[in-house]
Amino acid sequence: MKSEQFIQALGFYTIYPFLRGVALLPMFLLYRIADIFFLLVLVTGYRKRVVTDNLKRAFPSASSVEIRKIRMRFYQHFCDLFVETIALQHNPVKRVQKRVKVINPEVMQKCIEEGKDVVAVLGHYGNWEWVPVASLTFNALGLSVYRPLKNPYFDKFMLGLRSGFGSVNVPLKQTAREIVNLKRSNKRFALGLISDQSPSKYELHYWTTFLNENTSVILGPEKMARLADAQVVYWQMKKLKRGRYEITFIPFPGDVKKSADYEITEWHVRLLERQILDKPEYWLWSHKRWKYQYLYDKNLHASGSAV
């Protein structure tokens, strides 16, 4: 155990001076570093097999040339995302506010003024690390749900980056308890949940068709919205160009309490899917989104059914 902790600490403190020093650079120089990283990614073939397999699954009719073009654009965006995340160490509010435009802040503010809490749903699309800046446009406590990293040193580092906009980071397993406490204190909040993470092997309770694949979907947004009697709002991030984004708030069109089971889930899954089909390079193709599909093929019998 001590040797593992030593290795974790060594890994973090070896790279930390570089991360700290690079964060002080202006954005235009950070993007030059991103260009260098892009070349290194191409040379090393970072997760090339995973990225290519995911793209082939999502776009089965695409040619090898088309798949390669999307993969290249994804790697370029991925390297930009890396330096944009590093930049959060230095004046995150000033750096990000001028680069992320919120199109309709009145949607969130209206919910808060009407006494409604909000479950904010988003995906690994665009720059999700910059999304919390949108919480500065309305008067409520921002909460970001996260899964702790295995390396406690990097986990603490990332929590520090993610708290730069005044939001509170809540471990996934403590989310329900935090909601109950806030409801008791009558404090308005907006709970941010990334919806496109793969559920654990023991939480494969709902499957749907997503990007041409039978896909397990987490039910957290729907469950938390019902628990908190909250409005559900999809935070749609669009990348305009390098380092420039905009966010549009899209409220769930129905009544959360009266909605059918999985209706909210299907709604936000389709919104994300349309974004990806429109501009696929801005989604996180390097994660193993369909790693448990074999369990569907083995044990389930119908796409879109709950188990």
Summary of the structure (lengths in Angstrom):
residues: 307
radius of gyration: 19.7
end to end distance: 38.1
largest distance: 56.1
contacts: 914
relative contact order: 0.15
helix: 51%
strand: 18%
